[in-house]
Structures are given as C-alpha cells and as structure tokens.
Amino acid sequence: MPSNIENRRARFYDRVIRLDVDDQPDAFFNEVIETGGIYTTPRNENWKGSHLVEISLHGVSAFGMTEEEAISNWIRQARRVIRAKVSA
C-alpha cells in the first residue's frame, strides 16, 4: 500500500505537470510551505553562495541553474520515482 508521502507526491506531480510553466513556481512554493520541503533560490545577484536552485519535496530532490531547470529536473525525477514504485 502506498505511503502518505507517495500519495501526496503522485497527486502533486499529476497537478503540476498540467500547469503552465509560469504557474509552476508558485505551485512548488506553496506545496513546500504546506508540507515542509526545501525551495532555495539565490538571494540576489550579489549573493556569494551557491547559485543553484534547490527543490526537495516529497522525498524527491532536484537542482538547476535556474528555477525553471530545477522544476523540470524535479518533475523528471519524480516521474522516475513514481514509475519505479508502480513497477515494484
């Protein structure tokens, strides 16, 4: 039987892939706030730390040089995880 996190991940994945690319960042940010994940972007152009965008949500982590790339990478990785669970 799927766990709560697996169910939530699958529902969020199904919802976010149907959104316009411009609406996906807000959906991710809201999901992180509601469920406790990580959504880290560079603070500003003078930020001395990492310039990677990091998303960690529902047991799936992804990085990208841009917010759009990190979201795309999270979606791709979530799809792999979901398919692996289904075929197991």
N, C-alpha and C positions, 0 to 999 in steps of 0.2 A: 504494500500500500504506500502511495507517495506521501512524503512528509509534508508538513505545512509549508516549509520553505520551498519545496519542489512545486507545490501547487501555486504558491504566490509567484514564483519565478516564471512558471509557464503562463499564468494569467497576464502578468506584466509584459512578458515577451509578445504574446498574442496582441496585446493592446498597442504596444509601442511600435511594432512593425507596420501597423496600419496608419500611423500618424505621418503627417508631413514632416520633412526633415527640420523645418523651422520650429515645429512644436515639440520635437523630441527632447531638447534640453530641459524644458520646463517639466515634462513628464518624469524624466530621470531625477531631477532635483526634488520634486515633490515626493517621489517614491522613496528617496533617500531620507527625507525628513520624516515620512510616515513610518518607515520600517527600520531605520538605523543602518545606513550604509556610508560609503565614502564617495564624495564627489568633489574632487580637488582640481582647481584650475589655478594658473599663475595669477598672482595678485594684481600685478600691473606690469607695464613694460620695463620698469626699473627693478623688478623683483630679481634678487640674486640667486634664489633657489632654483629648483628644477622647473623647467618649462613644459614638462609633461602634464597632460590632463589625466587624472586617475579616476576610474569609476570602479567601485566594489559594491556589489548589490546582489542579494540573494545567493551568496556563495559563488559568484562569478566576478572575476576581476579583469579589467582591461585598461590599457594605456593608449595614448595617442599624442601626436604633436599638436593637434587641435582638438577642440571639443567634439567636432563632427567626427573626426577619426576615432576618438576614444569611444564614442557612442556606437559607431559602426563596428568597432572591434568587440565591444561588449555584446552586441546583438549576435555577431558571428559566433562568439564563444558560448553564449547562452544556448544558441541553436545546437551546437555540438553536445553540450551537457544534456540538454533535453532529449536529443535523439539517442544518446548513449543510455540514458535511463529507460527509455521506451524499449530499446532493443535488448536490454539486460534481462 
